[in-house]
Amino acid sequence: MGMSHKRACMLVETLNAMFRAAVLHSGKGGPGGGGAVLTDAGRAALTGYRRAEAASAKATEPNFQTLKSMVGDILRKK
């Protein structure tokens, strides 16, 4: 993911500290490498986030369409 092992570990620790239950479980490194997996709480948090993200996109789409109709051609192509 383009980050140091230390940074990844710090992010895992921070995420786990933010929630009541751990959202990630990290494995020990070594010859086969470490890694992290979502816990049940992590899967529930991710599902909730994706639902909120989708609802937000749906709710704001009319506003963005209005704004897009007001800008010049250079931005409409995207």
N, CA, C and O atoms as a Tripos MOL2 file, in Angstrom:
@<TRIPOS>MOLECULE
protein
  312   311    78     0     0
PROTEIN
NO_CHARGES

@<TRIPOS>ATOM
      1 N           0.8170   -1.1900    0.0000 N.3       1 MET1
      2 CA          0.0000    0.0000    0.0000 C.3       1 MET1
      3 C           0.8650    1.2600    0.0000 C.2       1 MET1
      4 O           0.3480    2.3730    0.1060 O.2       1 MET1
      5 N           2.1400    1.0880   -0.1150 N.am      2 GLY2
      6 CA          3.0060    2.2400   -0.2050 C.3       2 GLY2
      7 C           3.2500    2.9580    1.1170 C.2       2 GLY2
      8 O           3.4590    4.1710    1.1360 O.2       2 GLY2
      9 N           3.2250    2.2230    2.2100 N.am      3 MET3
     10 CA          3.5350    2.8440    3.5010 C.3       3 MET3
     11 C           4.4190    1.9110    4.3030 C.2       3 MET3
     12 O           4.4770    0.7070    4.0520 O.2       3 MET3
     13 N           5.0950    2.4840    5.2610 N.am      4 SER4
     14 CA          5.9950    1.6760    6.0760 C.3       4 SER4
     15 C           5.1890    0.7530    7.0030 C.2       4 SER4
     16 O           4.0130    0.9860    7.2850 O.2       4 SER4
     17 N           5.8570   -0.2800    7.4530 N.am      5 HIS5
     18 CA          5.2300   -1.2210    8.3820 C.3       5 HIS5
     19 C           4.8210   -0.5040    9.6590 C.2       5 HIS5
     20 O           3.7450   -0.7450   10.2050 O.2       5 HIS5
     21 N           5.6950    0.3820   10.1280 N.am      6 LYS6
     22 CA          5.4030    1.1230   11.3610 C.3       6 LYS6
     23 C           4.1450    1.9680   11.2000 C.2       6 LYS6
     24 O           3.2930    1.9870   12.0890 O.2       6 LYS6
     25 N           4.0230    2.6600   10.0840 N.am      7 ARG7
     26 CA          2.8330    3.4910    9.8360 C.3       7 ARG7
     27 C           1.5800    2.6400    9.7790 C.2       7 ARG7
     28 O           0.5540    3.0130   10.3490 O.2       7 ARG7
     29 N           1.6430    1.5070    9.1020 N.am      8 ALA8
     30 CA          0.4930    0.6110    9.0130 C.3       8 ALA8
     31 C           0.0840    0.1280   10.4060 C.2       8 ALA8
     32 O          -1.1040    0.0960   10.7290 O.2       8 ALA8
     33 N           1.0530   -0.2430   11.2200 N.am      9 CYS9
     34 CA          0.7480   -0.6960   12.5840 C.3       9 CYS9
     35 C           0.1040    0.4110   13.4010 C.2       9 CYS9
     36 O          -0.8370    0.1680   14.1570 O.2       9 CYS9
     37 N           0.6160    1.6280   13.2460 N.am     10 MET10
     38 CA          0.0480    2.7610   13.9810 C.3      10 MET10
     39 C          -1.4050    3.0250   13.5470 C.2      10 MET10
     40 O          -2.2550    3.3460   14.3770 O.2      10 MET10
     41 N          -1.6770    2.8890   12.2570 N.am     11 LEU11
     42 CA         -3.0410    3.0910   11.7730 C.3      11 LEU11
     43 C          -3.9890    2.0140   12.3000 C.2      11 LEU11
     44 O          -5.1260    2.3120   12.6660 O.2      11 LEU11
     45 N          -3.5280    0.7720   12.3390 N.am     12 VAL12
     46 CA         -4.3300   -0.3160   12.8980 C.3      12 VAL12
     47 C          -4.6300   -0.0370   14.3660 C.2      12 VAL12
     48 O          -5.7710   -0.1830   14.8040 O.2      12 VAL12
     49 N          -3.6240    0.3580   15.1210 N.am     13 GLU13
     50 CA         -3.8180    0.6660   16.5410 C.3      13 GLU13
     51 C          -4.8020    1.8130   16.7290 C.2      13 GLU13
     52 O          -5.6620    1.7610   17.6080 O.2      13 GLU13
     53 N          -4.6760    2.8440   15.9060 N.am     14 THR14
     54 CA         -5.5780    3.9970   15.9970 C.3      14 THR14
     55 C          -7.0130    3.5990   15.6930 C.2      14 THR14
     56 O          -7.9330    3.9780   16.4180 O.2      14 THR14
     57 N          -7.2050    2.8420   14.6320 N.am     15 LEU15
     58 CA         -8.5640    2.3890   14.2850 C.3      15 LEU15
     59 C          -9.1620    1.5610   15.4150 C.2      15 LEU15
     60 O         -10.3090    1.7780   15.8070 O.2      15 LEU15
     61 N          -8.4030    0.6320   15.9290 N.am     16 ASN16
     62 CA         -8.9080   -0.2220   17.0070 C.3      16 ASN16
     63 C          -9.2350    0.5890   18.2610 C.2      16 ASN16
     64 O         -10.1710    0.2570   18.9880 O.2      16 ASN16
     65 N          -8.4660    1.6510   18.5160 N.am     17 ALA17
     66 CA         -8.7160    2.4850   19.6890 C.3      17 ALA17
     67 C          -9.9740    3.3380   19.5260 C.2      17 ALA17
     68 O         -10.5940    3.7300   20.5150 O.2      17 ALA17
     69 N         -10.3450    3.6230   18.2910 N.am     18 MET18
     70 CA        -11.5100    4.4690   18.0240 C.3      18 MET18
     71 C         -12.8340    3.7530   18.2680 C.2      18 MET18
     72 O         -13.8460    4.3990   18.5380 O.2      18 MET18
     73 N         -12.8370    2.4550   18.1770 N.am     19 PHE19
     74 CA        -14.0640    1.6720   18.2910 C.3      19 PHE19
     75 C         -14.0900    0.9120   19.6180 C.2      19 PHE19
     76 O         -13.0490    0.6500   20.2200 O.2      19 PHE19
     77 N         -15.2870    0.5700   20.0550 N.am     20 ARG20
     78 CA        -15.4270   -0.1830   21.3140 C.3      20 ARG20
     79 C         -14.8020   -1.5680   21.2080 C.2      20 ARG20
     80 O         -14.2280   -2.0780   22.1700 O.2      20 ARG20
     81 N         -14.9210   -2.1690   20.0320 N.am     21 ALA21
     82 CA        -14.3310   -3.4900   19.7810 C.3      21 ALA21
     83 C         -13.3220   -3.3450   18.6430 C.2      21 ALA21
     84 O         -13.4750   -2.4860   17.7740 O.2      21 ALA21
     85 N         -12.3130   -4.1710   18.6560 N.am     22 ALA22
     86 CA        -11.2900   -4.1140   17.6040 C.3      22 ALA22
     87 C         -11.9260   -4.3290   16.2340 C.2      22 ALA22
     88 O         -12.7750   -5.2040   16.0640 O.2      22 ALA22
     89 N         -11.5110   -3.5250   15.2650 N.am     23 VAL23
     90 CA        -12.0300   -3.6620   13.9090 C.3      23 VAL23
     91 C         -11.0500   -4.3830   12.9890 C.2      23 VAL23
     92 O         -11.4280   -4.8660   11.9210 O.2      23 VAL23
     93 N          -9.7990   -4.4500   13.4070 N.am     24 LEU24
     94 CA         -8.7710   -5.1430   12.6480 C.3      24 LEU24
     95 C          -7.9650   -6.0290   13.5770 C.2      24 LEU24
     96 O          -7.6800   -5.6680   14.7190 O.2      24 LEU24
     97 N          -7.6110   -7.1790   13.0720 N.am     25 HIS25
     98 CA         -6.7140   -8.0660   13.7960 C.3      25 HIS25
     99 C          -5.4760   -8.2090   12.9320 C.2      25 HIS25
    100 O          -5.5680   -8.6170   11.7740 O.2      25 HIS25
    101 N          -4.3180   -7.8760   13.4850 N.am     26 SER26
    102 CA         -3.0920   -7.9680   12.7040 C.3      26 SER26
    103 C          -2.3160   -9.2080   13.0960 C.2      26 SER26
    104 O          -2.2240   -9.5720   14.2680 O.2      26 SER26
    105 N          -1.7560   -9.8490   12.0710 N.am     27 GLY27
    106 CA         -0.9470  -11.0400   12.2920 C.3      27 GLY27
    107 C           0.5100  -10.6830   12.3930 C.2      27 GLY27
    108 O           0.9320   -9.6200   11.9380 O.2      27 GLY27
    109 N           1.2650  -11.5510   12.9770 N.am     28 LYS28
    110 CA          2.7060  -11.3510   13.1140 C.3      28 LYS28
    111 C           3.3700  -11.4530   11.7500 C.2      28 LYS28
    112 O           2.9380  -12.2140   10.8840 O.2      28 LYS28
    113 N           4.4210  -10.6750   11.5790 N.am     29 GLY29
    114 CA          5.2000  -10.7300   10.3490 C.3      29 GLY29
    115 C           6.1040  -11.9420   10.3480 C.2      29 GLY29
    116 O           5.9820  -12.8240   11.1980 O.2      29 GLY29
    117 N           6.9860  -11.9790    9.4170 N.am     30 GLY30
    118 CA          7.9140  -13.0980    9.3120 C.3      30 GLY30
    119 C           8.1250  -13.4640    7.8650 C.2      30 GLY30
    120 O           7.8230  -12.6720    6.9720 O.2      30 GLY30
    121 N           8.6370  -14.6520    7.6200 N.am     31 PRO31
    122 CA          8.9200  -15.0600    6.2390 C.3      31 PRO31
    123 C           7.6890  -15.0220    5.3330 C.2      31 PRO31
    124 O           7.7910  -14.6610    4.1600 O.2      31 PRO31
    125 N           6.5380  -15.3900    5.8690 N.am     32 GLY32
    126 CA          5.3080  -15.3670    5.0710 C.3      32 GLY32
    127 C           4.6190  -14.0190    5.1030 C.2      32 GLY32
    128 O           3.5930  -13.8310    4.4500 O.2      32 GLY32
    129 N           5.1670  -13.0840    5.8530 N.am     33 GLY33
    130 CA          4.5660  -11.7600    5.9700 C.3      33 GLY33
    131 C           3.4650  -11.7430    6.9990 C.2      33 GLY33
    132 O           2.9550  -12.7870    7.4060 O.2      33 GLY33
    133 N           3.1110  -10.5670    7.4090 N.am     34 GLY34
    134 CA          2.0260  -10.3930    8.3750 C.3      34 GLY34
    135 C           0.7380  -10.1340    7.6260 C.2      34 GLY34
    136 O           0.4340  -10.7840    6.6260 O.2      34 GLY34
    137 N           0.0090   -9.1970    8.1200 N.am     35 GLY35
    138 CA         -1.2290   -8.8300    7.4650 C.3      35 GLY35
    139 C          -2.2550   -8.4400    8.5000 C.2      35 GLY35
    140 O          -2.0160   -8.5320    9.7040 O.2      35 GLY35
    141 N          -3.3800   -8.0120    8.0250 N.am     36 ALA36
    142 CA         -4.4740   -7.6280    8.9100 C.3      36 ALA36
    143 C          -5.7770   -8.1010    8.2870 C.2      36 ALA36
    144 O          -5.9390   -8.1000    7.0670 O.2      36 ALA36
    145 N          -6.6820   -8.4970    9.1320 N.am     37 VAL37
    146 CA         -8.0040   -8.9230    8.6600 C.3      37 VAL37
    147 C          -9.0690   -8.1850    9.4670 C.2      37 VAL37
    148 O          -8.8640   -7.8380   10.6300 O.2      37 VAL37
    149 N         -10.2010   -7.9580    8.8240 N.am     38 LEU38
    150 CA        -11.3260   -7.3340    9.5070 C.3      38 LEU38
    151 C         -11.9330   -8.3060   10.5080 C.2      38 LEU38
    152 O         -12.0540   -9.5020   10.2400 O.2      38 LEU38
    153 N         -12.3070   -7.7800   11.6460 N.am     39 THR39
    154 CA        -13.0540   -8.5660   12.6220 C.3      39 THR39
    155 C         -14.5380   -8.4260   12.2800 C.2      39 THR39
    156 O         -14.8930   -7.6980   11.3530 O.2      39 THR39
    157 N         -15.3970   -9.1110   13.0120 N.am     40 ASP40
    158 CA        -16.8350   -8.9430   12.7990 C.3      40 ASP40
    159 C         -17.2340   -7.4810   13.0000 C.2      40 ASP40
    160 O         -18.0460   -6.9470   12.2440 O.2      40 ASP40
    161 N         -16.6610   -6.8360   14.0210 N.am     41 ALA41
    162 CA        -16.9450   -5.4190   14.2660 C.3      41 ALA41
    163 C         -16.4430   -4.5710   13.1000 C.2      41 ALA41
    164 O         -17.0880   -3.5930   12.7220 O.2      41 ALA41
    165 N         -15.3170   -4.9310   12.5390 N.am     42 GLY42
    166 CA        -14.7730   -4.2130   11.3930 C.3      42 GLY42
    167 C         -15.6560   -4.3360   10.1700 C.2      42 GLY42
    168 O         -15.8700   -3.3600    9.4510 O.2      42 GLY42
    169 N         -16.1710   -5.5380    9.9310 N.am     43 ARG43
    170 CA        -17.0800   -5.7220    8.7990 C.3      43 ARG43
    171 C         -18.3580   -4.9150    8.9920 C.2      43 ARG43
    172 O         -18.8700   -4.3270    8.0390 O.2      43 ARG43
    173 N         -18.8740   -4.8810   10.2140 N.am     44 ALA44
    174 CA        -20.0850   -4.1070   10.5010 C.3      44 ALA44
    175 C         -19.8210   -2.6050   10.3230 C.2      44 ALA44
    176 O         -20.6610   -1.8900    9.7760 O.2      44 ALA44
    177 N         -18.6690   -2.1320   10.7770 N.am     45 ALA45
    178 CA        -18.3220   -0.7160   10.6200 C.3      45 ALA45
    179 C         -18.1630   -0.3600    9.1470 C.2      45 ALA45
    180 O         -18.6270    0.6950    8.7140 O.2      45 ALA45
    181 N         -17.5220   -1.2140    8.3820 N.am     46 LEU46
    182 CA        -17.3300   -0.9640    6.9600 C.3      46 LEU46
    183 C         -18.6650   -0.9610    6.2200 C.2      46 LEU46
    184 O         -18.8880   -0.1170    5.3520 O.2      46 LEU46
    185 N         -19.5430   -1.8870    6.5520 N.am     47 THR47
    186 CA        -20.8710   -1.9270    5.9380 C.3      47 THR47
    187 C         -21.6370   -0.6420    6.2480 C.2      47 THR47
    188 O         -22.2540   -0.0490    5.3630 O.2      47 THR47
    189 N         -21.5920   -0.2190    7.5070 N.am     48 GLY48
    190 CA        -22.2640    1.0250    7.8900 C.3      48 GLY48
    191 C         -21.6990    2.2310    7.1630 C.2      48 GLY48
    192 O         -22.4500    3.1050    6.7280 O.2      48 GLY48
    193 N         -20.3850    2.2860    7.0280 N.am     49 TYR49
    194 CA        -19.7480    3.3910    6.3190 C.3      49 TYR49
    195 C         -20.1750    3.4070    4.8560 C.2      49 TYR49
    196 O         -20.5210    4.4610    4.3230 O.2      49 TYR49
    197 N         -20.1550    2.2570    4.2080 N.am     50 ARG50
    198 CA        -20.5250    2.1980    2.7840 C.3      50 ARG50
    199 C         -21.9830    2.5690    2.5710 C.2      50 ARG50
    200 O         -22.3170    3.2080    1.5730 O.2      50 ARG50
    201 N         -22.8500    2.1820    3.4870 N.am     51 ARG51
    202 CA        -24.2650    2.5720    3.3890 C.3      51 ARG51
    203 C         -24.4200    4.0860    3.5350 C.2      51 ARG51
    204 O         -25.1720    4.7090    2.7850 O.2      51 ARG51
    205 N         -23.7110    4.6760    4.4990 N.am     52 ALA52
    206 CA        -23.7710    6.1230    4.7050 C.3      52 ALA52
    207 C         -23.2140    6.8590    3.4840 C.2      52 ALA52
    208 O         -23.7610    7.8780    3.0620 O.2      52 ALA52
    209 N         -22.1340    6.3420    2.9300 N.am     53 GLU53
    210 CA        -21.5240    6.9530    1.7500 C.3      53 GLU53
    211 C         -22.4900    6.9260    0.5620 C.2      53 GLU53
    212 O         -22.6240    7.9200   -0.1520 O.2      53 GLU53
    213 N         -23.1570    5.7950    0.3520 N.am     54 ALA54
    214 CA        -24.1100    5.6690   -0.7530 C.3      54 ALA54
    215 C         -25.3100    6.5950   -0.5390 C.2      54 ALA54
    216 O         -25.7710    7.2400   -1.4800 O.2      54 ALA54
    217 N         -25.8110    6.6600    0.6840 N.am     55 ALA55
    218 CA        -26.9600    7.5300    0.9740 C.3      55 ALA55
    219 C         -26.5770    8.9950    0.7730 C.2      55 ALA55
    220 O         -27.3740    9.7820    0.2620 O.2      55 ALA55
    221 N         -25.3740    9.3550    1.1680 N.am     56 SER56
    222 CA        -24.9020   10.7280    0.9940 C.3      56 SER56
    223 C         -24.7950   11.0730   -0.4880 C.2      56 SER56
    224 O         -25.2310   12.1440   -0.9110 O.2      56 SER56
    225 N         -24.2180   10.1720   -1.2740 N.am     57 ALA57
    226 CA        -24.0800   10.4090   -2.7160 C.3      57 ALA57
    227 C         -25.4540   10.5680   -3.3710 C.2      57 ALA57
    228 O         -25.6420   11.4370   -4.2220 O.2      57 ALA57
    229 N         -26.4000    9.7360   -2.9770 N.am     58 LYS58
    230 CA        -27.7510    9.8060   -3.5530 C.3      58 LYS58
    231 C         -28.4320   11.1210   -3.1710 C.2      58 LYS58
    232 O         -29.0890   11.7490   -4.0000 O.2      58 LYS58
    233 N         -28.2720   11.5300   -1.9220 N.am     59 ALA59
    234 CA        -28.9270   12.7440   -1.4450 C.3      59 ALA59
    235 C         -28.3410   14.0120   -2.0690 C.2      59 ALA59
    236 O         -29.0620   14.9890   -2.2710 O.2      59 ALA59
    237 N         -27.0570   14.0050   -2.3710 N.am     60 THR60
    238 CA        -26.4150   15.2100   -2.8960 C.3      60 THR60
    239 C         -26.3470   15.2670   -4.4170 C.2      60 THR60
    240 O         -25.9800   16.3040   -4.9680 O.2      60 THR60
    241 N         -26.6840   14.2030   -5.0990 N.am     61 GLU61
    242 CA        -26.5740   14.1470   -6.5640 C.3      61 GLU61
    243 C         -27.3310   15.2820   -7.2550 C.2      61 GLU61
    244 O         -26.7680   15.8960   -8.1620 O.2      61 GLU61
    245 N         -28.5780   15.5970   -6.8790 N.am     62 PRO62
    246 CA        -29.2640   16.7110   -7.5650 C.3      62 PRO62
    247 C         -28.5060   18.0410   -7.4360 C.2      62 PRO62
    248 O         -28.4570   18.8280   -8.3810 O.2      62 PRO62
    249 N         -27.9270   18.2780   -6.2770 N.am     63 ASN63
    250 CA        -27.1640   19.5110   -6.0920 C.3      63 ASN63
    251 C         -25.9320   19.5380   -6.9820 C.2      63 ASN63
    252 O         -25.6020   20.5750   -7.5570 O.2      63 ASN63
    253 N         -25.2520   18.4070   -7.0980 N.am     64 PHE64
    254 CA        -24.0710   18.3690   -7.9510 C.3      64 PHE64
    255 C         -24.4410   18.4990   -9.4180 C.2      64 PHE64
    256 O         -23.6910   19.0920  -10.1920 O.2      64 PHE64
    257 N         -25.5890   17.9530   -9.8130 N.am     65 GLN65
    258 CA        -26.0250   18.1060  -11.2010 C.3      65 GLN65
    259 C         -26.3030   19.5750  -11.5120 C.2      65 GLN65
    260 O         -25.9710   20.0590  -12.5940 O.2      65 GLN65
    261 N         -26.9100   20.2770  -10.5690 N.am     66 THR66
    262 CA        -27.1560   21.7130  -10.7490 C.3      66 THR66
    263 C         -25.8360   22.4550  -10.9030 C.2      66 THR66
    264 O         -25.6860   23.2830  -11.8020 O.2      66 THR66
    265 N         -24.8890   22.1630  -10.0340 N.am     67 LEU67
    266 CA        -23.5860   22.8260  -10.1270 C.3      67 LEU67
    267 C         -22.8790   22.4970  -11.4350 C.2      67 LEU67
    268 O         -22.2840   23.3760  -12.0590 O.2      67 LEU67
    269 N         -22.9410   21.2390  -11.8510 N.am     68 LYS68
    270 CA        -22.3030   20.8450  -13.1150 C.3      68 LYS68
    271 C         -22.8960   21.5960  -14.2910 C.2      68 LYS68
    272 O         -22.1810   21.9470  -15.2290 O.2      68 LYS68
    273 N         -24.1960   21.8440  -14.2510 N.am     69 SER69
    274 CA        -24.8400   22.5470  -15.3630 C.3      69 SER69
    275 C         -24.4250   24.0120  -15.4130 C.2      69 SER69
    276 O         -24.6410   24.6820  -16.4240 O.2      69 SER69
    277 N         -23.8370   24.5120  -14.3430 N.am     70 MET70
    278 CA        -23.4600   25.9160  -14.2640 C.3      70 MET70
    279 C         -21.9970   26.1750  -14.6310 C.2      70 MET70
    280 O         -21.6090   27.3270  -14.8280 O.2      70 MET70
    281 N         -21.1900   25.1300  -14.7230 N.am     71 VAL71
    282 CA        -19.7590   25.3210  -14.9780 C.3      71 VAL71
    283 C         -19.4550   25.2120  -16.4650 C.2      71 VAL71
    284 O         -20.2760   24.7480  -17.2560 O.2      71 VAL71
    285 N         -18.2570   25.6510  -16.8220 N.am     72 GLY72
    286 CA        -17.8270   25.5890  -18.2150 C.3      72 GLY72
    287 C         -17.5410   24.1660  -18.6740 C.2      72 GLY72
    288 O         -17.5430   23.2260  -17.8790 O.2      72 GLY72
    289 N         -17.3000   24.0280  -19.9530 N.am     73 ASP73
    290 CA        -17.0850   22.7180  -20.5870 C.3      73 ASP73
    291 C         -15.9290   21.9350  -19.9990 C.2      73 ASP73
    292 O         -15.9850   20.7060  -19.9580 O.2      73 ASP73
    293 N         -14.8990   22.5970  -19.5510 N.am     74 ILE74
    294 CA        -13.7040   21.8750  -19.0680 C.3      74 ILE74
    295 C         -14.0470   20.9610  -17.8880 C.2      74 ILE74
    296 O         -13.4440   19.8980  -17.7410 O.2      74 ILE74
    297 N         -14.9990   21.3570  -17.0540 N.am     75 LEU75
    298 CA        -15.3720   20.5290  -15.9170 C.3      75 LEU75
    299 C         -16.4620   19.5130  -16.2560 C.2      75 LEU75
    300 O         -16.5470   18.4730  -15.6020 O.2      75 LEU75
    301 N         -17.2780   19.7790  -17.2390 N.am     76 ARG76
    302 CA        -18.3610   18.8430  -17.6120 C.3      76 ARG76
    303 C         -17.8430   17.5590  -18.2250 C.2      76 ARG76
    304 O         -18.5470   16.5500  -18.2170 O.2      76 ARG76
    305 N         -16.6440   17.5700  -18.7510 N.am     77 LYS77
    306 CA        -16.0920   16.3820  -19.4180 C.3      77 LYS77
    307 C         -15.7180   15.2910  -18.4370 C.2      77 LYS77
    308 O         -15.4900   14.1520  -18.8440 O.2      77 LYS77
    309 N         -15.6490   15.6110  -17.1500 N.am     78 LYS78
    310 CA        -15.2020   14.6320  -16.1510 C.3      78 LYS78
    311 C         -16.3350   13.8440  -15.5980 C.2      78 LYS78
    312 O         -16.1280   12.9790  -14.7470 O.2      78 LYS78
@<TRIPOS>BOND
     1     1     2 1
     2     2     3 1
     3     3     4 2
     4     3     5 am
     5     5     6 1
     6     6     7 1
     7     7     8 2
     8     7     9 am
     9     9    10 1
    10    10    11 1
    11    11    12 2
    12    11    13 am
    13    13    14 1
    14    14    15 1
    15    15    16 2
    16    15    17 am
    17    17    18 1
    18    18    19 1
    19    19    20 2
    20    19    21 am
    21    21    22 1
    22    22    23 1
    23    23    24 2
    24    23    25 am
    25    25    26 1
    26    26    27 1
    27    27    28 2
    28    27    29 am
    29    29    30 1
    30    30    31 1
    31    31    32 2
    32    31    33 am
    33    33    34 1
    34    34    35 1
    35    35    36 2
    36    35    37 am
    37    37    38 1
    38    38    39 1
    39    39    40 2
    40    39    41 am
    41    41    42 1
    42    42    43 1
    43    43    44 2
    44    43    45 am
    45    45    46 1
    46    46    47 1
    47    47    48 2
    48    47    49 am
    49    49    50 1
    50    50    51 1
    51    51    52 2
    52    51    53 am
    53    53    54 1
    54    54    55 1
    55    55    56 2
    56    55    57 am
    57    57    58 1
    58    58    59 1
    59    59    60 2
    60    59    61 am
    61    61    62 1
    62    62    63 1
    63    63    64 2
    64    63    65 am
    65    65    66 1
    66    66    67 1
    67    67    68 2
    68    67    69 am
    69    69    70 1
    70    70    71 1
    71    71    72 2
    72    71    73 am
    73    73    74 1
    74    74    75 1
    75    75    76 2
    76    75    77 am
    77    77    78 1
    78    78    79 1
    79    79    80 2
    80    79    81 am
    81    81    82 1
    82    82    83 1
    83    83    84 2
    84    83    85 am
    85    85    86 1
    86    86    87 1
    87    87    88 2
    88    87    89 am
    89    89    90 1
    90    90    91 1
    91    91    92 2
    92    91    93 am
    93    93    94 1
    94    94    95 1
    95    95    96 2
    96    95    97 am
    97    97    98 1
    98    98    99 1
    99    99   100 2
   100    99   101 am
   101   101   102 1
   102   102   103 1
   103   103   104 2
   104   103   105 am
   105   105   106 1
   106   106   107 1
   107   107   108 2
   108   107   109 am
   109   109   110 1
   110   110   111 1
   111   111   112 2
   112   111   113 am
   113   113   114 1
   114   114   115 1
   115   115   116 2
   116   115   117 am
   117   117   118 1
   118   118   119 1
   119   119   120 2
   120   119   121 am
   121   121   122 1
   122   122   123 1
   123   123   124 2
   124   123   125 am
   125   125   126 1
   126   126   127 1
   127   127   128 2
   128   127   129 am
   129   129   130 1
   130   130   131 1
   131   131   132 2
   132   131   133 am
   133   133   134 1
   134   134   135 1
   135   135   136 2
   136   135   137 am
   137   137   138 1
   138   138   139 1
   139   139   140 2
   140   139   141 am
   141   141   142 1
   142   142   143 1
   143   143   144 2
   144   143   145 am
   145   145   146 1
   146   146   147 1
   147   147   148 2
   148   147   149 am
   149   149   150 1
   150   150   151 1
   151   151   152 2
   152   151   153 am
   153   153   154 1
   154   154   155 1
   155   155   156 2
   156   155   157 am
   157   157   158 1
   158   158   159 1
   159   159   160 2
   160   159   161 am
   161   161   162 1
   162   162   163 1
   163   163   164 2
   164   163   165 am
   165   165   166 1
   166   166   167 1
   167   167   168 2
   168   167   169 am
   169   169   170 1
   170   170   171 1
   171   171   172 2
   172   171   173 am
   173   173   174 1
   174   174   175 1
   175   175   176 2
   176   175   177 am
   177   177   178 1
   178   178   179 1
   179   179   180 2
   180   179   181 am
   181   181   182 1
   182   182   183 1
   183   183   184 2
   184   183   185 am
   185   185   186 1
   186   186   187 1
   187   187   188 2
   188   187   189 am
   189   189   190 1
   190   190   191 1
   191   191   192 2
   192   191   193 am
   193   193   194 1
   194   194   195 1
   195   195   196 2
   196   195   197 am
   197   197   198 1
   198   198   199 1
   199   199   200 2
   200   199   201 am
   201   201   202 1
   202   202   203 1
   203   203   204 2
   204   203   205 am
   205   205   206 1
   206   206   207 1
   207   207   208 2
   208   207   209 am
   209   209   210 1
   210   210   211 1
   211   211   212 2
   212   211   213 am
   213   213   214 1
   214   214   215 1
   215   215   216 2
   216   215   217 am
   217   217   218 1
   218   218   219 1
   219   219   220 2
   220   219   221 am
   221   221   222 1
   222   222   223 1
   223   223   224 2
   224   223   225 am
   225   225   226 1
   226   226   227 1
   227   227   228 2
   228   227   229 am
   229   229   230 1
   230   230   231 1
   231   231   232 2
   232   231   233 am
   233   233   234 1
   234   234   235 1
   235   235   236 2
   236   235   237 am
   237   237   238 1
   238   238   239 1
   239   239   240 2
   240   239   241 am
   241   241   242 1
   242   242   243 1
   243   243   244 2
   244   243   245 am
   245   245   246 1
   246   246   247 1
   247   247   248 2
   248   247   249 am
   249   249   250 1
   250   250   251 1
   251   251   252 2
   252   251   253 am
   253   253   254 1
   254   254   255 1
   255   255   256 2
   256   255   257 am
   257   257   258 1
   258   258   259 1
   259   259   260 2
   260   259   261 am
   261   261   262 1
   262   262   263 1
   263   263   264 2
   264   263   265 am
   265   265   266 1
   266   266   267 1
   267   267   268 2
   268   267   269 am
   269   269   270 1
   270   270   271 1
   271   271   272 2
   272   271   273 am
   273   273   274 1
   274   274   275 1
   275   275   276 2
   276   275   277 am
   277   277   278 1
   278   278   279 1
   279   279   280 2
   280   279   281 am
   281   281   282 1
   282   282   283 1
   283   283   284 2
   284   283   285 am
   285   285   286 1
   286   286   287 1
   287   287   288 2
   288   287   289 am
   289   289   290 1
   290   290   291 1
   291   291   292 2
   292   291   293 am
   293   293   294 1
   294   294   295 1
   295   295   296 2
   296   295   297 am
   297   297   298 1
   298   298   299 1
   299   299   300 2
   300   299   301 am
   301   301   302 1
   302   302   303 1
   303   303   304 2
   304   303   305 am
   305   305   306 1
   306   306   307 1
   307   307   308 2
   308   307   309 am
   309   309   310 1
   310   310   311 1
   311   311   312 2
@<TRIPOS>SUBSTRUCTURE
     1 MET1         2 RESIDUE 1 A MET
     2 GLY2         6 RESIDUE 1 A GLY
     3 MET3        10 RESIDUE 1 A MET
     4 SER4        14 RESIDUE 1 A SER
     5 HIS5        18 RESIDUE 1 A HIS
     6 LYS6        22 RESIDUE 1 A LYS
     7 ARG7        26 RESIDUE 1 A ARG
     8 ALA8        30 RESIDUE 1 A ALA
     9 CYS9        34 RESIDUE 1 A CYS
    10 MET10       38 RESIDUE 1 A MET
    11 LEU11       42 RESIDUE 1 A LEU
    12 VAL12       46 RESIDUE 1 A VAL
    13 GLU13       50 RESIDUE 1 A GLU
    14 THR14       54 RESIDUE 1 A THR
    15 LEU15       58 RESIDUE 1 A LEU
    16 ASN16       62 RESIDUE 1 A ASN
    17 ALA17       66 RESIDUE 1 A ALA
    18 MET18       70 RESIDUE 1 A MET
    19 PHE19       74 RESIDUE 1 A PHE
    20 ARG20       78 RESIDUE 1 A ARG
    21 ALA21       82 RESIDUE 1 A ALA
    22 ALA22       86 RESIDUE 1 A ALA
    23 VAL23       90 RESIDUE 1 A VAL
    24 LEU24       94 RESIDUE 1 A LEU
    25 HIS25       98 RESIDUE 1 A HIS
    26 SER26      102 RESIDUE 1 A SER
    27 GLY27      106 RESIDUE 1 A GLY
    28 LYS28      110 RESIDUE 1 A LYS
    29 GLY29      114 RESIDUE 1 A GLY
    30 GLY30      118 RESIDUE 1 A GLY
    31 PRO31      122 RESIDUE 1 A PRO
    32 GLY32      126 RESIDUE 1 A GLY
    33 GLY33      130 RESIDUE 1 A GLY
    34 GLY34      134 RESIDUE 1 A GLY
    35 GLY35      138 RESIDUE 1 A GLY
    36 ALA36      142 RESIDUE 1 A ALA
    37 VAL37      146 RESIDUE 1 A VAL
    38 LEU38      150 RESIDUE 1 A LEU
    39 THR39      154 RESIDUE 1 A THR
    40 ASP40      158 RESIDUE 1 A ASP
    41 ALA41      162 RESIDUE 1 A ALA
    42 GLY42      166 RESIDUE 1 A GLY
    43 ARG43      170 RESIDUE 1 A ARG
    44 ALA44      174 RESIDUE 1 A ALA
    45 ALA45      178 RESIDUE 1 A ALA
    46 LEU46      182 RESIDUE 1 A LEU
    47 THR47      186 RESIDUE 1 A THR
    48 GLY48      190 RESIDUE 1 A GLY
    49 TYR49      194 RESIDUE 1 A TYR
    50 ARG50      198 RESIDUE 1 A ARG
    51 ARG51      202 RESIDUE 1 A ARG
    52 ALA52      206 RESIDUE 1 A ALA
    53 GLU53      210 RESIDUE 1 A GLU
    54 ALA54      214 RESIDUE 1 A ALA
    55 ALA55      218 RESIDUE 1 A ALA
    56 SER56      222 RESIDUE 1 A SER
    57 ALA57      226 RESIDUE 1 A ALA
    58 LYS58      230 RESIDUE 1 A LYS
    59 ALA59      234 RESIDUE 1 A ALA
    60 THR60      238 RESIDUE 1 A THR
    61 GLU61      242 RESIDUE 1 A GLU
    62 PRO62      246 RESIDUE 1 A PRO
    63 ASN63      250 RESIDUE 1 A ASN
    64 PHE64      254 RESIDUE 1 A PHE
    65 GLN65      258 RESIDUE 1 A GLN
    66 THR66      262 RESIDUE 1 A THR
    67 LEU67      266 RESIDUE 1 A LEU
    68 LYS68      270 RESIDUE 1 A LYS
    69 SER69      274 RESIDUE 1 A SER
    70 MET70      278 RESIDUE 1 A MET
    71 VAL71      282 RESIDUE 1 A VAL
    72 GLY72      286 RESIDUE 1 A GLY
    73 ASP73      290 RESIDUE 1 A ASP
    74 ILE74      294 RESIDUE 1 A ILE
    75 LEU75      298 RESIDUE 1 A LEU
    76 ARG76      302 RESIDUE 1 A ARG
    77 LYS77      306 RESIDUE 1 A LYS
    78 LYS78      310 RESIDUE 1 A LYS
